[in-house]
Amino acid sequence: MSVSIHPSAIVDDGAQIDEGSRVWHFVHVCGGARIGKNVSMGQNVFIGNKVTIGDNCKIQNNVSVYDNVHLEEGVFCGPSMVFTNVYNPRSLIERKDEYRDTLVKKGATLGANCTIVCGVTIGVYAFVGAGAVINKDVPAFALMVGVPAKQIGWMSEFGEQLDLPVTGEAEATCQHTGAIYKLKGNEVTKH
């Protein structure tokens, strides 16, 4: 299996793209980027130099993954969602030495047109709804919506909402996989 790169794409020298990955129309991958296996980069995607993308990620059309953004395995970036890397940008003030790290953990979903303000961590299998604005860390399995985003529930690894309150103590079973999820306080764990 090899890498598929559309003729209109630009992949700078030094970029590492592992096998099975697909680089579609008008994509630009900078030379310092590290991209795993079986990653799909849709039309008009930009990948910066100081970026790592894990295996099996899907980056939909019109997404820019700027320096200091790191995606673990299996992250879904919906169409036209936005990452930032400077908290207080100004055109007249150079702030490249102030980039903040953003980490999106395994299996998380970032819905279409959502915005991830730099410096946050999105937990494993978290689900950020379309159009939401994330400006603080997101717990594992959390369902986040709104501007600014607030947590309204919990999601399974399968991507279905769990019948759990936002906080407290409870247990739910994923109807698709049979996996059991336990809520204690404001944290969900899979058992």
N, C-alpha and C positions, 0 to 999 in steps of 0.2 A: 504494500500500500504506500502511496506517495502523497505529496502535498499537491493540491489543485489550486493553481493561481490563475485568475482571469487575466487576459492580456492588458486590460486597462488598469490593473492594480499596480501599485508601487511597493516593492519590498526592498528596503535599504540593505546594503551590505552589512553583515553582522547579525541580522535578525535571526533568531532561532525559532523555527516553526516545525513541530514534530509531525510525524506521519499521520495521514488520514485527515489532516486539517484542510479546510476549504476557505480560500480568500476570493471573495466575489468582486463585482464591478466597483471600480473607483475606490478601493480600499488603499490606505497608506499605512504600512507597518514600518516604524522607525528601527534603526539598526541595533539598538540596545534591548529591544523587546524580547521576552522569553515566552513562547506560546506552546502549550502542551499538545497532546494527541487529540485528534477528532474534534477540533474546535472549528466552529462555523462563524465566519465574519461576514455579515451581510453587506449589501451595497452601501458605499459611502462611509465605511467605518474608518476611524483613525485610532492607531495604537502607538502610544508614546514610547520613548526610550527606556524609562525607568518603570516598566510595567511587567508584571508576571500574570499569565493566564493559565490556569490549570487545565487538565484534560477534560474533554467533553463539555466545554462551555459553549453557549450559544449567544452570540452578540448580534442582535438584529440591526436592521438598516438604520443609518444616521446616528450611530453612537460613537462618541469620542472617549477613549480610555486614556486619560492624561497621566503624566508622570506621577509616580508614587501611589498609583492605584494597583491593588493586588487582588486577583480573583482566584479563589481556590477551585477545586474540581466541581464541575457540574453547575456552575452559576449561569442563570438565564438573565440576560440584559434585554429588556423589551425595546421595541422600536422607539427611537428618538429620546430615550432616557438620557440623563445628564449626570456626569461626574464633574466635580471641581477639584482643584488642588491648591488654591490659594484662598484663604478665608476672607480677606479684605482687599480684593484686587483694585488697583488703580492703573490706568494707562501710563501716567506720568511718574510712577514710582516702581522701581525694579524690586520684585519680591520673589525671584526664583530660588533664593536661599531660605524661603519661608514655606515651601511646599509641605503640606500635611499628609501623612499616610492615611490611606483608606483601605480597609480590609473587608472583603466580602467572602464569608466562609462557605464551606461546601454546601451545595444544593440550594442556595438562596435564589429567590426570584425577585427581580427588580422590574416592576410593571412599566408599560409604555408611558413615556413622558414624565416619569418620576424624576426627582432631583436628589442626588446624594451629596450633601455638603461635606467637604473634605474633613478628615480627622476622625471619622467614625468607624466603628466595626459593626458589620451586619452579621448576626449569628447564623449558625448552621440551619438550613432549611427555613429560614425566615421568609416571609412573603410581604413585599412592599407593593401596595396597590397602585394602579395607574394614576398618574398625576400627583402622587404624594410627595411631600418634601421632608426628607430625613435630615435632621440637624443634631441628632444624638445617637448613641449606641442603641442597637436593636437586639433584644434577646433572641436566643435560639428558638425556632418554631413560631415566633411572634407574627401576627397579622397586623400590618400597619397601614393606615389610610389617612388622608386629609392633609391640610396645610395649616400649620405644621403638622406632621404626622403624629397620630396617637394610636396606641394599641387598642384594637377592638376584639381580639381573640387570638386563637392559636391554630396552626396548620400542621398537618401530618407531613411526613416525608413524601407521601404520595401526592400531596398538593390539594388536599381537601380540608375544609375547616373542621376542627375538632369541637365536640360538644363540651367545652370547658369554660368556666368563668375566667375573666382576665386575671384575677388573683384569688387566693384561697387554697383549699386542698380538695382535689378531685381526681378522677381517673376517667379516661375515655379510650375507646377502642376504635382504630381505623377500620371502617366498614369494608375497605378494599383489600387490606393486607392482613388484618387481624392483629396488628401491632398495638401494644398497650402504651399509652402516654399518661404520665403522672404529673400533676400540678402540685407544687408545694411552694406557697408564697407567691412569688412572681417568676417562677422558673419551671419549665416543662422538661422532662427527660423521657426518653423512649426506653421501654423495657422489653 
